Amino acid sequence: MSKLALNGGPRLRTQPFHRWPHWGEAERRALEAVLDAGSWGGYPAPNRFAAAFAEQFAAAVDAAWGVCCTNGSVAIELALQAAGIGPGDEVIVPAYTFVATASSVAFCRATPVFCDVEPARYCIDPAAAEAAITERTRAIIVVHLACNMADMDAIGALAKKHDLVLIEDGAHAHGHRWNGRGAGSLGDLATFSFQTSKLLTAGEGGIVTGNDPILRDRVASLVNCGRKEPGWDGFEGQMLGKNSRITEFQAALLSAQLARLDEQTARRQERTARLEARLAGMPGIGFTERDPRNDRRAIYQFIVKYDPASFDGLPRDRFLEALRAEGVPAEGDFYVPLFRDELFAMDPRTNPIAGGDFDLEAFSAPVATRAAYEEAIWLPHELFLGSEADVDAIADAFAKVRESRAELSA
Ligand SMILES: Cc1ncc(COP(=O)(O)O)c(C=O)c1O
């Protein structure tokens, strides 16, 4: 008789895990406050709740300023545009990330250049980034991924040496710290997403943070249809901006969510440490390595590394099918290596970079490719907001599927 739920056996975990998003009275009061204020939109920009949240968030990440916007994809585009990236420019991006990290470059009519990630931490590989620099390179976007931060010392030095704009894509990074400083304050500009799954959420939303006041004025103008408010005199001329303003409802929700972030970060750290301890020693199961300079870790999607060879050749995705059937939500193909994404091979009439001198075949990123198709198991962060028993159920499900793996290859 088979034991695995996938084959009709009893399901190991029948209870739901912790709910996400998480909210309470604070969020209810925040929404009511906006309702009663009667000024719900982002104009005049920044409106009251958006200005307050931007200040709170910037302070939390040690940045001098923050400008809210509609989402994390737009935030990257705004950062690139404010930095003056445009046609003919190349921007180095990691190959292992969400499509928006690179499509935002295409929206600026610049060319994304995909670069491999480090095997230990899945963040951009500084040596590969340096090798990708040409005379057209103008910027590097790092993505803090897999509960890790990009090596900001090495990438910061590289950006300085080659006079490149450094942008942190912090969509997974709310709460990370590097040598005591917040992710979001370490480059020229940084961007965050507040989309539903993110560590800080209002359903949708985004922010750009930074330290340079001129870049702040440029981003603020771009967000607000290119308006140049009195006092925003740090740049010449006018910006070609759209309405990318956040609503007051979103901003008020985000202030309430921000007040919960530190406690949630600590809880996720405790729970993921428990999972690591429980899975330690299981053949074929490992974790990304921790960089001691990353002195506080944000746990967005927790990564478990899977080695098919130690599972008698059982492919990761088959293992995950069985794990999900036991009641543990886990994904493998969270991201594909971006140079394999059809988007970048599209019709040149709809994709500004396709069809030019953009040769997808030229890219190779063995670490990102192995992570995407064979190795990485992504566990959503809300699994680690609940009880120790929740974590034990995850570990038990891994053990159950491992022990019964012969059932899966039959
Ligand atoms: C790494 C990364 N960058 C950018 C984004 C874009 O954020 P949004 O969905 O808010 O546009 C995401 C969101 O999923 C992301 O994961």
PDBQT file of the ligand as one rigid body, heavy atoms in Angstrom, charges set to zero:
ROOT
HETATM    1  C1  LIG A 501      12.592  40.691  -7.477  1.00  0.00    +0.000 C 
HETATM    2  C2  LIG A 501      11.365  41.468  -7.837  1.00  0.00    +0.000 A 
HETATM    3  N1  LIG A 501      11.497  42.657  -8.442  1.00  0.00    +0.000 NA
HETATM    4  C3  LIG A 501      10.433  43.409  -8.774  1.00  0.00    +0.000 A 
HETATM    5  C4  LIG A 501       9.148  42.992  -8.496  1.00  0.00    +0.000 A 
HETATM    6  C5  LIG A 501       8.001  43.834  -8.967  1.00  0.00    +0.000 C 
HETATM    7  O1  LIG A 501       7.120  44.224  -7.978  1.00  0.00    +0.000 OA
HETATM    8  P1  LIG A 501       5.556  44.465  -8.280  1.00  0.00    +0.000 P 
HETATM    9  O2  LIG A 501       4.909  43.126  -8.374  1.00  0.00    +0.000 OA
HETATM   10  O3  LIG A 501       5.101  45.244  -7.097  1.00  0.00    +0.000 OA
HETATM   11  O4  LIG A 501       5.475  45.233  -9.539  1.00  0.00    +0.000 OA
HETATM   12  C6  LIG A 501       8.958  41.779  -7.836  1.00  0.00    +0.000 A 
HETATM   13  C7  LIG A 501       7.568  41.359  -7.508  1.00  0.00    +0.000 C 
HETATM   14  O5  LIG A 501       7.108  40.320  -7.592  1.00  0.00    +0.000 OA
HETATM   15  C8  LIG A 501      10.082  40.978  -7.519  1.00  0.00    +0.000 A 
HETATM   16  O6  LIG A 501       9.938  39.802  -6.915  1.00  0.00    +0.000 OA
ENDROOT
TORSDOF 0
